Amino acid sequence: MTAGDLSRPWETLSSGFEEARAREDSLDRLVEWPAERALLGTVTDLAVLDAGCGNGAKVAQLAEEGAVEAVGVDISGNFMTVESHVELIQGDLSDLRAVPGLAGRRFDRVLFLQSFGYARDPILALRAAREMLTEDGFILLTRTQPVRYAIERAENNGTSLGEEYFATEAFDYRHANWDERVTLTKKPYTMSDLLNTFSAAGLWIETAVEPQMTPESAERYPHKQAVMNKYLGIIMFKLRPLPTR
């Protein structure tokens, strides 16, 4: 099964992903979500759209913290039960303009939290998100460090880091902590690929962050610190529209 263009495999995978994310030692809880919240800042009285929201837990938390519009979109449709002021929509993040109920709406924050890699056309996805931003809005986008996948493929294939980092052919990937029955088809990318995609979509990087574990968390969960030491973790971007002339 693949999760590239079909929803059914991701329906299978999503429950395993949410279970893994909820664990006490998950890197999402220890590293990613705290860093994402710091980059977002206050959301009081803001409209927030989470593209690829999973079960909707994060956008629901933002609603609790004061977001006046809290909308989540995910292709799986495996949503948690939320308050009535949280809106969860089954749809594809590849073109947010085509998602039912989103046409013509504007958001102060659009989030792609580890979901951007599933967009069929990354530039189109970001352009659609950019068009939905309010005047002072921004996109928060996080991606796995491209070096991480290159290291794993080099280990599995007996090749070098450089060979795999600059490889261009899609590869199959199974996540042992989610659901090993599901094989994801991923396209390799380099840091320059990411930067060029942002530029082509009419965006500039206001802030980039590579979050790390706190010393306290590293001491408590040394096995997770070992993963971060080897595979580097993720990189986060706060993206704003390029000024028009």
C-alpha positions in Angstrom: 0.0 0.0 0.0 1.1 3.5 -0.6 0.0 6.8 0.9 1.0 9.0 -2.0 -2.3 9.5 -4.0 -4.8 7.3 -2.2 -6.6 7.9 1.0 -7.2 4.4 2.2 -3.6 3.5 3.1 -3.4 6.8 5.1 -6.6 5.9 6.9 -4.7 2.7 8.0 -1.6 4.6 8.9 -3.2 7.6 10.7 -4.3 5.7 13.8 -0.8 4.3 14.3 0.7 7.8 13.9 -1.6 9.3 16.5 -0.9 6.5 18.9 2.9 7.0 18.4 2.6 10.7 18.8 0.7 10.4 22.1 3.5 8.4 23.8 5.3 10.0 26.6 8.7 9.7 24.8 7.5 10.7 21.3 9.7 13.3 19.6 6.5 15.2 18.7 5.7 15.8 22.3 9.3 16.3 23.4 10.6 18.4 20.5 8.3 19.2 17.6 5.1 20.5 19.2 6.8 22.7 21.8 8.9 24.3 19.0 5.9 24.7 16.7 4.0 26.4 19.5 6.9 28.8 20.1 7.0 29.7 16.4 3.3 30.2 16.2 3.2 32.6 19.2 -0.2 33.7 20.5 -3.2 32.5 18.5 -5.8 34.5 20.5 -8.5 35.9 18.1 -6.7 34.4 15.1 -8.0 32.1 12.3 -5.9 29.0 12.1 -5.9 26.3 9.4 -4.0 23.0 10.0 -3.4 21.3 6.6 -2.8 17.6 7.3 -4.2 17.8 10.8 -4.3 14.1 11.6 -7.0 13.5 14.2 -7.3 17.2 14.8 -5.8 17.3 18.3 -3.4 20.1 17.6 -5.8 22.5 16.0 -8.3 21.7 18.8 -5.6 22.8 21.3 -5.2 26.0 19.5 -8.9 26.6 19.7 -8.7 26.1 23.5 -5.9 28.7 23.5 -8.0 31.4 21.9 -8.1 30.8 18.1 -11.5 32.1 16.9 -11.5 29.9 13.8 -9.8 26.5 14.2 -10.0 24.4 11.0 -8.3 21.1 10.3 -8.1 19.3 7.0 -6.9 15.7 6.6 -7.4 13.1 3.9 -8.0 10.3 6.4 -11.1 11.7 8.1 -10.1 9.8 11.3 -11.0 12.8 13.5 -11.3 12.9 17.3 -14.4 14.3 18.9 -14.0 18.1 19.3 -16.0 21.1 20.5 -18.4 22.6 18.0 -16.2 25.6 17.4 -13.5 23.4 15.9 -14.1 22.5 12.2 -12.6 19.3 10.9 -12.9 18.6 7.1 -11.9 15.5 5.2 -9.9 16.7 2.2 -6.6 16.8 0.3 -4.0 19.4 1.3 -2.6 19.3 -2.2 -4.9 22.2 -3.2 -6.7 23.8 -0.2 -8.8 26.0 -2.5 -10.6 22.9 -3.7 -11.4 21.6 -0.2 -15.1 21.8 0.5 -15.9 24.8 2.7 -12.6 26.6 2.3 -13.2 28.6 -0.9 -12.8 32.4 -0.2 -11.8 32.0 3.4 -8.7 33.7 4.9 -6.5 32.5 7.8 -3.9 34.2 9.9 -1.9 31.0 10.3 -1.7 28.0 7.9 0.1 25.0 9.2 1.8 22.1 7.4 3.1 20.1 10.4 5.1 17.2 8.9 2.3 16.9 6.2 3.8 18.9 3.3 5.6 15.9 1.9 2.2 14.4 0.9 1.3 17.3 -1.5 1.1 16.1 -5.1 2.5 19.4 -6.3 4.4 21.2 -3.5 4.5 24.6 -5.3 0.8 24.5 -6.1 0.0 23.5 -2.5 2.0 26.5 -1.1 0.6 28.9 -3.6 -2.9 27.9 -2.6 -2.0 28.4 1.1 -0.4 31.7 0.4 -3.5 33.0 -1.3 -5.5 32.1 1.8 -3.4 34.2 4.2 -4.6 37.4 5.7 -2.4 40.5 5.3 -0.1 39.7 8.2 -0.5 36.0 8.0 2.2 33.4 7.7 2.7 29.7 7.0 4.3 27.4 9.5 5.9 24.4 7.7 7.9 21.6 9.2 9.8 18.8 7.4 12.0 16.0 8.3 15.7 16.9 7.9 16.5 15.6 4.3 19.8 14.2 5.7 17.8 11.8 7.9 16.4 9.8 5.0 19.7 9.9 3.2 21.4 8.3 6.2 18.8 5.6 6.5 19.0 4.7 2.8 22.8 4.7 2.9 22.7 2.2 5.8 20.1 0.0 4.0 21.7 0.2 0.6 25.3 0.0 1.5 25.9 3.4 -0.3 27.3 6.7 0.8 25.6 9.7 2.4 26.3 11.9 -0.6 24.9 9.3 -3.1 21.6 9.1 -1.2 21.3 12.8 -0.4 21.5 13.7 -4.1 19.4 10.8 -5.3 16.3 11.7 -7.3 14.3 8.4 -7.5 11.4 7.9 -5.2 11.9 5.3 -2.5 9.6 3.1 -0.3 9.6 3.8 3.4 8.0 2.0 6.3 7.7 3.6 9.7 8.1 1.0 12.4 6.5 3.2 15.1 3.4 3.8 13.1 2.2 0.8 11.1 4.6 -1.5 9.3 1.8 -2.8 7.1 1.8 0.5 5.2 4.5 1.4 2.8 4.9 5.1 2.0 6.4 6.2 -1.3 8.6 9.2 -0.7 10.5 11.5 -3.1 14.0 12.5 -2.0 14.6 16.2 -1.5 17.6 18.3 -0.6 17.7 21.6 1.4 18.1 23.5 -1.9 14.9 21.7 -3.2 13.0 23.1 -0.2 14.3 26.6 -0.6 13.6 26.7 -4.3 10.1 25.4 -3.7 9.4 28.2 -1.2 10.7 30.8 -3.7 8.7 29.4 -6.6 5.6 29.6 -4.5 6.2 33.3 -3.8 7.3 32.9 -0.2 10.3 34.0 1.9 11.7 32.5 5.1 11.3 34.8 8.1 12.6 32.2 10.5 14.1 28.7 10.4 14.5 26.5 13.5 16.1 23.1 14.0 14.7 22.2 17.5 16.6 20.0 19.9 15.7 18.2 23.1 16.1 20.0 26.3 18.9 18.7 28.6 16.2 17.4 31.0 14.4 15.5 28.3 17.7 14.1 26.9 18.6 12.8 30.3 15.2 11.2 30.9 15.0 9.7 27.4 18.5 9.0 26.2 17.3 6.6 23.5 15.5 9.5 21.9 18.5 11.8 22.2 20.5 9.0 20.4 18.0 9.2 17.5 18.4 13.0 17.3 22.2 12.7 17.4 22.2 10.3 14.5 19.3 11.6 12.3 19.1 15.3 13.2 15.4 15.5 13.6 13.3 18.2 11.8 13.5 21.7 10.4 10.8 24.3 10.7 10.1 27.4 8.6 8.0 30.5 9.2 7.1 31.6 5.6 5.6 34.9 4.5 4.5 36.0 1.1 7.0 37.9 -1.0 6.1 41.6 -1.2 4.4 42.5 -4.5 5.9 45.3 -6.6 
